[in-house]
Amino acid sequence: MIPLTPEQRSAVEHDGNLLLTACPGSGKTRVILAKLLALADAVVGTPQFIACITYTNAAVDEIEARLRTYGGNVSADKCAISTIHAFCLEFILRPYGWLVPEVPLAFHVLTRENPIFEQIVIAVEDAFGRQATARTFDDYEGLRIDVDGAACGQGLEGGIVTPESAALYWERVRGHGCLDFAMILYYSWRVLAAHPFVGRGIASRFAWLLIDEFQDTTDIQLAIFSALQRFLHTRFFLVGDQNQSIMRFAGARPDLADQFGKDIDAQCDAALTGNFRCGPAIVETARTLIPTMPAMQSAGTASALNASVNYVHVARPLDAITDYFLPALQAAGIPLGKAAILAPWWTHLIPVARALREFDVPVFGPGARPYRRRRLVAGLAEQLGACAESVDYLGLPGVERAIFRLIGDLTGATRYDIFSYLGRRTALGLIYHARALADHHPGGVDWLRAIARDIGDHLEREEWLPAAAKPSLIDSAEEMLADMRANRVDLDNLLISDMGLFANPADALKLITLHNSKGREFEGVALICMNDGSIPHFATSTQEQYDEARRLFYVGLTRAKQVLVVASDASHHRNRPTPFIADAGL
């Protein structure tokens, strides 16, 4: 039985459609988990299931693990927990994609890591007489399709993409037998809109649909949910917070999310106001920035924390860390692994990460890796590096997920069977190989080359990858080493544990962008580069954009439990503190 507060219990026990507002640190994952357990128990022995849609794969992994811990396999097997894209693939496009002529038969999912993606973008840009740059790939990756089939997204609104180049890009993607993430959602909507029997079947299968981070839902996602709700078989448990809506660049439509709640006659006045994360001083700062009714309160053990909030204006962002943040962590007895540095953009974090690495401060995040994170074999090599240095098998789920993503990147196939008994056997085999290679190749360079070869051989032998994929893994390892040379890494002294740090960064100081910090919490947090022009962005031109920047600052403040340092800097002569610092009473 999961202990709940009266607010939380009231939400869990509500039997109708509910749109729940959950303030930062209010235990919304606990509430979702308790609701899942209660609903799963109710459908055991029936043909129905419970669906839960979350924003990230990390959230999926967390909820699945906790569900099996608290409820066991019987309850977990009655729950389908996934991202919206995985949900659409499994229940709409894979079984019914043939109903849309444009959807390639036996299509693969095209990700940014797949070499075909860059080939397509380069070819499209060449067709329009342009040369692709690093920003170009970001623009195409961020493309979306609205409910009318029109191209939209940051790459179109502020990038180099045009409606014509977007159309050619998607034509080439289909020509390679692939769909990207935007196409998955759009064609799922097309199936539901044109063939009501599909939506009727899904709505009959799922008694409830739980949706996390509902404030960041897009128009096409809401159209999909509306199509399911139309058959009145599925009830909705929606959890979000308008004050944490920060994903407009990804198409978030909090206004439509609110309207959806009204359209389904959901109770919309329920709220979780107890913040079990932040000490009183931090809650007061956030509450001053964005007042709420009912007011957010520090609750539980957090209410007794002697939290500190310190605003500093420094010469360089690094000075805020070395002169204020690290001493504050030491004084509070907070280890580096439980602290984070947040900034508006990853470009703010990279120089700080490199400088801290030179000071022998272990760091994890943008700029911490001395190689490109997107290198094909990097994720699995990191997981196996951590397992090679460990005496237990706690890293096994991470290896399974890394294999799943590697197979998808190399082949475009969605192999959920990697999470079966056979997949677990494959993952364990790779861990055994990684440990054996560590005995024969104690140096990081030799081990990386050996494990890249071994991964290809093992996955081919177990029939997860074709033989033709193996050279790409070996090339990827060499690309990682070339990246490290370019970043002046001492390869002669590279350790296997250096690879494992990024899979198991328990002892490292985290560096994260404000957007990516959503859903995270740390004992200590430093917000750096809090300058006007960075937040809000210098191109901000509407009240909506300004308000979202305020919410982004609010999200950053509320990641901290005990120690919060907010820093602006004079690294550029035009820099001045963001107005949100004064608005927060700092």
C-alpha positions as CSV (number, residue, x, y, z in Angstrom):
1,M,0.0,0.0,0.0
2,I,1.4,3.4,-1.0
3,P,1.0,6.0,1.7
4,L,-0.9,9.1,0.4
5,T,-1.8,12.5,1.7
6,P,-5.5,13.5,1.8
7,E,-5.0,15.5,-1.4
8,Q,-3.4,12.6,-3.2
9,R,-5.9,10.0,-1.9
10,S,-8.8,12.2,-3.1
11,A,-7.3,12.3,-6.6
12,V,-6.7,8.5,-6.7
13,E,-10.2,7.7,-5.5
14,H,-12.0,10.0,-7.9
15,D,-13.9,7.6,-10.2
16,G,-14.5,9.9,-13.2
17,N,-12.5,12.0,-15.6
18,L,-10.0,14.1,-13.7
19,L,-7.6,17.0,-14.7
20,L,-5.3,17.2,-11.7
21,T,-3.0,20.2,-11.2
22,A,0.2,19.0,-9.5
23,C,2.7,21.6,-8.2
24,P,6.4,20.9,-8.3
25,G,7.5,18.1,-5.9
26,S,3.9,17.2,-5.1
27,G,4.4,13.4,-5.6
28,K,2.6,13.1,-8.9
29,T,4.5,10.0,-9.9
30,R,3.4,8.4,-6.6
31,V,-0.2,9.4,-7.4
32,I,0.0,8.0,-10.9
33,L,1.5,4.8,-9.5
34,A,-1.3,4.5,-6.8
35,K,-3.9,5.1,-9.5
36,L,-2.4,2.5,-11.7
37,L,-2.3,-0.1,-9.0
38,A,-5.9,0.5,-8.0
39,L,-7.1,0.4,-11.6
40,A,-5.0,-2.7,-12.5
41,D,-6.4,-4.6,-9.6
42,A,-9.9,-3.8,-10.9
43,V,-9.3,-5.2,-14.4
44,V,-7.4,-8.4,-13.3
45,G,-9.4,-11.3,-14.7
46,T,-11.0,-9.1,-17.4
47,P,-9.9,-8.5,-21.0
48,Q,-9.3,-4.8,-20.3
49,F,-6.1,-3.0,-19.6
50,I,-4.9,0.4,-18.2
51,A,-2.8,2.7,-20.4
52,C,-0.3,5.2,-19.0
53,I,1.4,7.7,-21.3
54,T,4.4,9.7,-20.1
55,Y,6.7,12.2,-21.7
56,T,10.0,10.4,-21.8
57,N,11.5,6.9,-21.9
58,A,13.1,7.6,-18.5
59,A,9.7,8.2,-17.0
60,V,8.4,5.0,-18.5
61,D,11.3,3.1,-17.0
62,E,10.8,4.6,-13.6
63,I,7.0,3.9,-13.5
64,E,7.4,0.4,-14.8
65,A,10.1,-0.5,-12.2
66,R,8.1,1.0,-9.3
67,L,4.9,-0.7,-10.5
68,R,6.5,-4.1,-10.4
69,T,8.0,-3.3,-7.0
70,Y,4.7,-2.3,-5.4
71,G,2.3,-4.4,-7.3
72,G,4.1,-7.4,-8.7
73,N,4.0,-8.8,-12.2
74,V,0.2,-9.5,-12.3
75,S,-0.6,-5.8,-11.9
76,A,2.2,-4.7,-14.1
77,D,1.1,-7.0,-16.9
78,K,-2.3,-5.2,-17.0
79,C,-0.7,-1.9,-17.6
80,A,0.6,-0.5,-20.9
81,I,3.1,2.2,-20.0
82,S,4.8,4.1,-22.8
83,T,5.5,7.3,-24.5
84,I,2.8,8.6,-26.9
85,H,4.9,7.5,-29.9
86,A,5.3,4.0,-28.6
87,F,1.6,3.8,-27.8
88,C,0.7,4.9,-31.4
89,L,3.1,2.4,-32.9
90,E,1.9,-0.6,-30.9
91,F,-1.8,0.0,-31.0
92,I,-2.5,2.0,-34.2
93,L,0.2,2.1,-36.8
94,R,1.8,-1.3,-36.6
95,P,-1.5,-3.2,-36.8
96,Y,-3.5,-0.7,-38.9
97,G,-0.9,1.4,-40.9
98,W,-1.9,-0.4,-44.1
99,L,-5.1,1.6,-44.0
100,V,-3.2,4.7,-45.0
101,P,-1.6,4.3,-48.5
102,E,1.3,6.6,-47.7
103,V,2.5,4.5,-44.8
104,P,5.3,2.1,-46.1
105,L,4.7,-1.5,-45.4
106,A,6.9,-2.9,-42.7
107,F,8.2,0.6,-42.0
108,H,11.1,1.4,-39.8
109,V,11.3,4.3,-37.3
110,L,13.8,6.9,-38.4
111,T,15.7,8.5,-35.5
112,R,18.3,11.3,-35.5
113,E,21.0,8.7,-34.8
114,N,20.3,6.6,-37.9
115,P,22.8,7.5,-40.7
116,I,19.9,7.6,-43.2
117,F,18.5,10.7,-41.5
118,E,21.6,12.8,-42.3
119,Q,21.7,11.4,-45.8
120,I,18.1,12.4,-46.4
121,V,18.6,15.9,-45.0
122,I,21.8,16.5,-47.0
123,A,20.0,15.3,-50.2
124,V,17.0,17.6,-49.5
125,E,19.1,20.6,-48.9
126,D,21.2,19.9,-52.0
127,A,18.0,19.8,-54.0
128,F,17.2,23.3,-52.9
129,G,20.8,24.5,-53.5
130,R,21.7,24.7,-49.9
131,Q,24.5,23.1,-47.8
132,A,23.5,21.4,-44.6
133,T,25.0,22.6,-41.3
134,A,24.7,21.2,-37.8
135,R,21.7,23.5,-37.2
136,T,20.0,22.2,-40.3
137,F,19.8,18.7,-38.8
138,D,18.2,20.2,-35.7
139,D,15.7,22.0,-37.8
140,Y,14.5,18.9,-39.6
141,E,14.5,16.8,-36.4
142,G,12.1,19.3,-34.8
143,L,9.6,19.3,-37.7
144,R,6.0,18.4,-36.8
145,I,2.8,17.9,-38.7
146,D,-0.5,19.4,-37.6
147,V,-4.0,17.9,-37.8
148,D,-4.5,19.3,-41.3
149,G,-1.3,17.7,-42.6
150,A,0.7,21.0,-42.7
151,A,4.3,21.2,-41.7
152,C,5.1,23.2,-38.5
153,G,7.7,23.4,-35.8
154,Q,10.8,25.3,-34.8
155,G,12.7,24.4,-37.9
156,L,10.0,25.9,-40.1
157,E,9.2,28.9,-37.8
158,G,12.7,30.0,-37.1
159,G,15.0,27.8,-39.1
160,I,15.9,27.0,-42.6
161,V,13.1,24.6,-43.5
162,T,10.3,25.6,-45.8
163,P,7.0,23.9,-46.5
164,E,8.4,22.7,-49.8
165,S,11.6,21.2,-48.3
166,A,9.6,19.7,-45.5
167,A,7.4,17.9,-48.0
168,L,10.4,16.6,-49.9
169,Y,12.0,15.5,-46.7
170,W,9.0,13.4,-45.7
171,E,8.7,12.0,-49.2
172,R,12.4,10.8,-49.0
173,V,11.7,9.4,-45.5
174,R,8.8,7.3,-46.9
175,G,11.0,6.4,-49.9
176,H,13.5,4.8,-47.5
177,G,10.6,2.7,-45.9
178,C,10.7,4.9,-42.8
179,L,8.5,7.1,-40.6
180,D,9.9,9.8,-38.3
181,F,8.3,10.7,-35.0
182,A,6.1,13.5,-36.5
183,M,4.8,11.1,-39.1
184,I,4.0,8.4,-36.5
185,L,1.6,10.8,-34.7
186,Y,0.1,12.3,-37.9
187,Y,-0.6,8.9,-39.6
188,S,-2.0,7.5,-36.3
189,W,-4.5,10.4,-36.3
190,R,-5.3,9.7,-40.0
191,V,-6.1,6.1,-39.1
192,L,-8.4,7.1,-36.2
193,A,-10.1,9.8,-38.2
194,A,-10.9,7.7,-41.2
195,H,-11.6,4.3,-39.6
196,P,-13.6,4.6,-36.4
197,F,-13.5,0.9,-35.8
198,V,-9.8,1.3,-34.8
199,G,-10.5,3.9,-32.2
200,R,-13.5,1.8,-31.0
201,G,-11.3,-1.2,-30.5
202,I,-8.6,0.7,-28.6
203,A,-11.2,2.5,-26.4
204,S,-12.7,-0.9,-25.6
205,R,-9.3,-2.4,-24.7
206,F,-8.3,0.3,-22.2
207,A,-10.6,1.1,-19.3
208,W,-8.5,4.1,-18.3
209,L,-5.9,6.3,-20.0
210,L,-3.5,8.1,-17.6
211,I,-1.5,10.9,-19.1
212,D,1.4,12.6,-17.3
213,E,2.7,16.1,-18.2
214,F,-0.6,16.9,-19.8
215,Q,0.2,20.6,-20.0
216,D,2.7,19.8,-22.7
217,T,0.3,17.9,-25.0
218,T,0.3,19.0,-28.7
219,D,-2.7,19.5,-31.0
220,I,-2.2,16.2,-32.8
221,Q,-1.9,14.3,-29.6
222,L,-5.1,15.8,-28.3
223,A,-6.8,14.9,-31.5
224,I,-5.8,11.3,-31.0
225,F,-7.1,11.4,-27.4
226,S,-10.3,13.0,-28.5
227,A,-10.8,10.2,-31.1
228,L,-10.5,7.6,-28.4
229,Q,-12.8,9.5,-26.0
230,R,-15.5,9.8,-28.6
231,F,-16.5,6.2,-28.0
232,L,-17.0,6.8,-24.2
233,H,-15.4,3.5,-23.2
234,T,-12.2,5.1,-21.8
235,R,-11.9,7.4,-18.8
236,F,-9.1,9.9,-18.4
237,F,-6.8,10.7,-15.5
238,L,-4.8,13.7,-16.6
239,V,-1.9,15.2,-14.5
240,G,-0.2,18.4,-15.3
241,D,0.6,22.0,-14.2
242,Q,0.1,25.0,-16.4
243,N,2.9,26.8,-14.4
244,Q,5.3,24.2,-15.7
245,S,4.3,24.3,-19.4
246,I,7.7,25.0,-21.1
247,M,7.5,22.9,-24.3
248,R,5.9,25.4,-26.7
249,F,8.9,24.9,-29.1
250,A,7.8,21.2,-29.3
251,G,4.2,22.1,-30.1
252,A,2.7,22.1,-26.5
253,R,-0.7,23.6,-26.4
254,P,-1.7,24.1,-22.7
255,D,-4.8,26.1,-23.9
256,L,-6.1,23.1,-25.8
257,A,-5.2,20.8,-22.9
258,D,-7.5,22.8,-20.6
259,Q,-10.3,22.8,-23.2
260,F,-10.0,19.0,-23.6
261,G,-10.6,18.7,-19.8
262,K,-13.7,20.7,-20.2
263,D,-14.9,18.8,-23.2
264,I,-14.7,15.5,-21.4
265,D,-16.5,16.9,-18.3
266,A,-13.4,16.3,-16.2
267,Q,-13.2,17.6,-12.6
268,C,-10.7,20.5,-13.2
269,D,-10.4,22.1,-9.7
270,A,-8.4,19.3,-8.0
271,A,-4.9,20.3,-7.0
272,L,-1.8,18.9,-5.2
273,T,-0.4,21.8,-3.3
274,G,2.1,20.1,-1.0
275,N,5.7,20.4,-2.2
276,F,7.7,17.5,-0.7
277,R,10.9,18.4,-2.4
278,C,11.8,22.1,-1.7
279,G,12.6,23.6,1.6
280,P,10.5,26.6,2.8
281,A,12.9,29.3,1.5
282,I,12.9,27.8,-2.0
283,V,9.1,27.4,-2.0
284,E,8.8,31.0,-1.0
285,T,11.0,32.2,-3.8
286,A,9.1,30.2,-6.4
287,R,5.8,31.3,-4.9
288,T,6.9,35.0,-5.2
289,L,7.7,34.5,-8.9
290,I,4.4,32.7,-9.7
291,P,1.7,33.0,-7.0
292,T,-0.8,30.2,-7.1
293,M,-4.3,29.6,-5.6
294,P,-4.4,27.5,-3.5
295,A,-0.8,28.4,-2.5
296,M,2.0,25.9,-2.8
297,Q,3.4,24.8,0.6
298,S,6.5,23.1,1.7
299,A,5.3,19.7,3.0
300,G,6.5,16.6,4.8
301,T,10.2,16.4,5.7
302,A,11.0,19.2,3.2
303,S,9.2,21.6,5.5
304,A,11.9,21.2,8.1
305,L,14.8,21.7,5.7
306,N,17.1,24.7,6.5
307,A,17.1,25.6,2.8
308,S,19.2,28.5,1.5
309,V,18.7,30.7,-1.6
310,N,21.6,32.9,-2.7
311,Y,21.7,35.2,-5.7
312,V,25.1,36.3,-7.0
313,H,26.3,38.4,-9.9
314,V,29.8,37.2,-11.0
315,A,32.4,37.9,-13.7
316,R,32.0,34.5,-15.3
317,P,29.5,31.6,-15.0
318,L,32.3,29.3,-13.7
319,D,32.9,31.7,-10.8
320,A,29.4,31.1,-9.5
321,I,30.3,27.4,-9.3
322,T,33.8,27.5,-7.8
323,D,33.3,30.5,-5.5
324,Y,29.7,29.9,-4.3
325,F,28.1,26.7,-5.3
326,L,30.8,24.1,-4.5
327,P,31.5,25.7,-1.1
328,A,27.7,25.8,-0.3
329,L,27.5,22.1,-1.2
330,Q,30.4,21.3,1.1
331,A,29.0,23.3,4.0
332,A,25.7,21.5,3.7
333,G,27.3,18.1,3.4
334,I,25.8,17.5,-0.1
335,P,27.8,15.1,-2.3
336,L,28.5,16.2,-5.9
337,G,26.3,13.3,-7.2
338,K,23.3,14.9,-5.7
339,A,23.7,18.3,-7.2
340,A,23.2,19.9,-10.6
341,I,24.1,23.0,-12.6
342,L,21.3,24.3,-14.8
343,A,21.5,26.8,-17.7
344,P,19.2,28.0,-20.5
345,W,21.2,26.4,-23.3
346,W,23.7,23.6,-23.6
347,T,26.2,26.1,-25.0
348,H,26.3,27.7,-21.6
349,L,27.2,24.4,-20.0
350,I,29.9,23.0,-22.2
351,P,32.7,25.5,-21.2
352,V,31.8,25.1,-17.5
353,A,31.9,21.3,-17.9
354,R,35.3,21.4,-19.6
355,A,36.7,23.7,-16.9
356,L,35.4,21.6,-14.1
357,R,36.8,18.5,-15.7
358,E,40.3,20.1,-15.8
359,F,39.9,20.8,-12.1
360,D,39.2,17.0,-11.6
361,V,35.6,17.7,-10.6
362,P,33.6,14.7,-12.0
363,V,30.8,16.0,-14.2
364,F,27.9,14.5,-16.2
365,G,26.0,16.2,-18.9
366,P,26.5,18.4,-22.0
367,G,30.2,19.0,-22.5
368,A,31.1,16.3,-20.0
369,R,31.5,13.6,-22.5
370,P,34.7,14.1,-24.5
371,Y,32.9,12.5,-27.5
372,R,29.6,13.1,-29.3
373,R,26.8,11.5,-27.3
374,R,25.0,10.5,-30.6
375,R,27.9,8.2,-31.6
376,L,26.2,4.9,-32.5
377,V,27.9,2.6,-30.0
378,A,28.3,5.2,-27.2
379,G,25.2,4.5,-25.2
380,L,25.7,0.7,-25.0
381,A,29.5,1.1,-24.4
382,E,28.8,3.4,-21.5
383,Q,26.3,0.9,-19.9
384,L,28.7,-2.0,-20.4
385,G,31.6,0.0,-19.0
386,A,29.6,0.6,-15.8
387,C,28.7,-3.1,-15.6
388,A,32.3,-4.2,-16.3
389,E,33.4,-2.3,-13.2
390,S,30.5,-3.5,-11.0
391,V,30.2,-6.7,-9.0
392,D,26.4,-6.8,-9.3
393,Y,23.8,-6.8,-12.1
394,L,21.9,-3.6,-11.2
395,G,22.9,-2.2,-14.6
396,L,21.1,-5.0,-16.5
397,P,18.0,-2.9,-17.4
398,G,20.2,-0.1,-18.7
399,V,22.0,-2.5,-21.0
400,E,18.6,-3.9,-22.3
401,R,17.4,-0.4,-23.1
402,A,20.7,0.5,-24.8
403,I,20.5,-2.6,-26.9
404,F,16.8,-1.7,-27.8
405,R,17.9,1.8,-28.9
406,L,21.0,0.5,-30.8
407,I,18.9,-1.9,-32.8
408,G,16.4,0.8,-33.6
409,D,19.2,3.2,-34.7
410,L,20.9,0.6,-36.9
411,T,17.8,-1.1,-38.5
412,G,14.8,1.1,-37.7
413,A,13.1,-1.9,-36.2
414,T,11.2,-1.6,-32.9
415,R,12.2,-4.8,-31.1
416,Y,10.2,-4.8,-27.9
417,D,11.1,-8.5,-27.6
418,I,14.5,-7.4,-26.3
419,F,12.7,-7.1,-23.0
420,S,11.7,-10.8,-23.0
421,Y,13.7,-13.7,-21.6
422,L,15.7,-14.0,-24.8
423,G,16.6,-10.3,-24.7
424,R,17.6,-10.5,-21.1
425,R,19.9,-13.5,-21.9
426,T,21.5,-11.4,-24.7
427,A,22.1,-8.5,-22.3
428,L,23.6,-10.8,-19.7
429,G,25.8,-12.3,-22.3
430,L,27.2,-8.9,-23.2
431,I,27.8,-8.0,-19.6
432,Y,29.8,-11.3,-19.2
433,H,31.8,-10.3,-22.4
434,A,32.4,-6.8,-21.1
435,R,33.8,-8.1,-17.8
436,A,36.0,-10.7,-19.5
437,L,37.4,-8.1,-21.9
438,A,38.1,-5.8,-19.0
439,D,40.4,-8.5,-17.6
440,H,42.3,-8.8,-20.9
441,H,42.1,-5.1,-21.9
442,P,42.3,-3.0,-18.7
443,G,43.0,0.2,-20.8
444,G,39.9,2.1,-21.9
445,V,41.0,2.4,-25.6
446,D,41.6,-1.3,-26.2
447,W,38.5,-2.2,-24.2
448,L,36.3,0.2,-26.3
449,R,37.6,-1.3,-29.6
450,A,37.2,-4.8,-28.3
451,I,33.7,-4.3,-27.0
452,A,32.5,-2.7,-30.2
453,R,33.6,-5.8,-32.1
454,D,32.1,-8.0,-29.5
455,I,28.7,-6.2,-29.5
456,G,28.4,-6.8,-33.3
457,D,29.4,-10.4,-33.1
458,H,27.2,-11.2,-30.1
459,L,24.1,-9.4,-31.5
460,E,24.6,-11.1,-34.9
461,R,24.9,-14.5,-33.3
462,E,21.8,-14.0,-31.2
463,E,20.0,-12.8,-34.5
464,W,19.3,-9.2,-33.3
465,L,21.5,-7.5,-36.0
466,P,22.5,-8.5,-39.5
467,A,26.2,-9.0,-40.2
468,A,26.2,-5.9,-42.4
469,A,25.7,-3.7,-39.3
470,K,28.9,-4.7,-37.6
471,P,31.3,-2.4,-39.4
472,S,29.2,0.6,-38.3
473,L,29.8,-0.3,-34.7
474,I,33.6,-0.6,-35.2
475,D,33.6,2.7,-37.0
476,S,31.6,4.3,-34.2
477,A,34.2,3.3,-31.6
478,E,36.9,4.9,-33.8
479,E,34.8,8.1,-34.1
480,M,34.5,8.2,-30.3
481,L,38.3,7.9,-30.0
482,A,38.8,10.6,-32.6
483,D,36.4,12.9,-30.7
484,M,38.4,12.3,-27.5
485,R,41.7,13.1,-29.3
486,A,40.2,16.3,-30.6
487,N,39.2,17.2,-27.0
488,R,42.7,16.5,-25.8
489,V,41.8,13.5,-23.7
490,D,44.8,11.5,-22.4
491,L,43.9,8.3,-24.2
492,D,47.0,6.5,-22.7
493,N,45.4,6.8,-19.3
494,L,41.7,6.4,-20.3
495,L,40.0,4.0,-17.9
496,I,37.0,1.7,-18.5
497,S,35.4,3.5,-15.5
498,D,35.6,6.7,-17.5
499,M,33.2,5.1,-20.0
500,G,31.0,3.8,-17.2
501,L,30.7,7.2,-15.5
502,F,28.1,8.3,-18.1
503,A,25.9,5.3,-17.5
504,N,26.2,5.4,-13.7
505,P,26.9,9.0,-12.8
506,A,26.1,8.6,-9.1
507,D,29.2,10.5,-8.0
508,A,29.2,13.2,-10.7
509,L,27.9,16.8,-10.7
510,K,25.1,16.9,-13.3
511,L,24.9,19.6,-16.0
512,I,21.5,20.0,-17.6
513,T,19.6,22.5,-19.6
514,L,16.5,24.0,-17.9
515,H,14.2,22.3,-20.3
516,N,15.8,18.9,-19.7
517,S,15.7,19.4,-15.9
518,K,11.9,19.0,-15.9
519,G,10.9,16.2,-13.7
520,R,14.3,16.0,-11.9
521,E,15.2,16.9,-8.3
522,F,18.6,17.6,-6.6
523,E,19.7,18.4,-3.1
524,G,21.6,21.4,-4.5
525,V,21.1,23.4,-7.7
526,A,23.0,26.3,-9.3
527,L,21.2,28.3,-12.0
528,I,23.9,29.9,-14.2
529,C,23.7,32.4,-17.1
530,M,20.5,33.9,-15.7
531,N,20.9,36.9,-17.9
532,D,18.3,38.9,-19.8
533,G,18.7,37.7,-23.4
534,S,19.3,34.2,-22.3
535,I,16.1,33.9,-20.3
536,P,13.9,35.3,-21.7
537,H,15.6,34.7,-25.1
538,F,16.7,37.9,-26.9
539,A,14.3,37.0,-29.8
540,T,11.3,37.0,-27.5
541,S,8.6,39.1,-29.1
542,T,5.2,38.1,-27.6
543,Q,3.7,38.0,-24.1
544,E,3.2,34.2,-24.5
545,Q,6.9,33.7,-25.1
546,Y,7.8,35.9,-22.1
547,D,5.4,34.1,-19.8
548,E,6.9,30.7,-20.9
549,A,10.4,32.0,-20.1
550,R,9.1,32.9,-16.6
551,R,7.7,29.4,-16.2
552,L,11.1,28.0,-17.3
553,F,12.8,30.0,-14.6
554,Y,10.2,28.7,-12.1
555,V,10.9,25.1,-13.1
556,G,14.7,25.7,-12.5
557,L,14.1,27.1,-9.0
558,T,11.9,24.2,-8.0
559,R,14.5,21.5,-8.8
560,A,16.4,22.2,-5.6
561,K,15.7,20.7,-2.2
562,Q,18.2,22.5,0.1
563,V,20.8,24.7,-1.7
564,L,19.9,27.1,-4.5
565,V,22.3,29.4,-6.1
566,V,21.1,31.8,-8.8
567,A,23.8,33.5,-10.8
568,S,23.9,36.2,-13.5
569,D,27.2,37.2,-14.9
570,A,29.2,40.0,-16.6
571,S,30.9,37.8,-19.2
572,H,29.5,40.0,-21.9
573,H,29.3,43.8,-21.6
574,R,25.6,43.8,-22.5
575,N,24.6,41.2,-19.9
576,R,22.2,42.2,-17.2
577,P,20.3,40.0,-14.8
578,T,17.0,38.5,-16.0
579,P,14.0,40.4,-14.7
580,F,12.7,37.2,-13.2
581,I,15.4,37.4,-10.5
582,A,13.8,40.6,-9.1
583,D,10.3,39.1,-9.7
584,A,11.3,36.2,-7.4
585,G,12.3,38.6,-4.7
586,L,16.0,37.8,-5.0
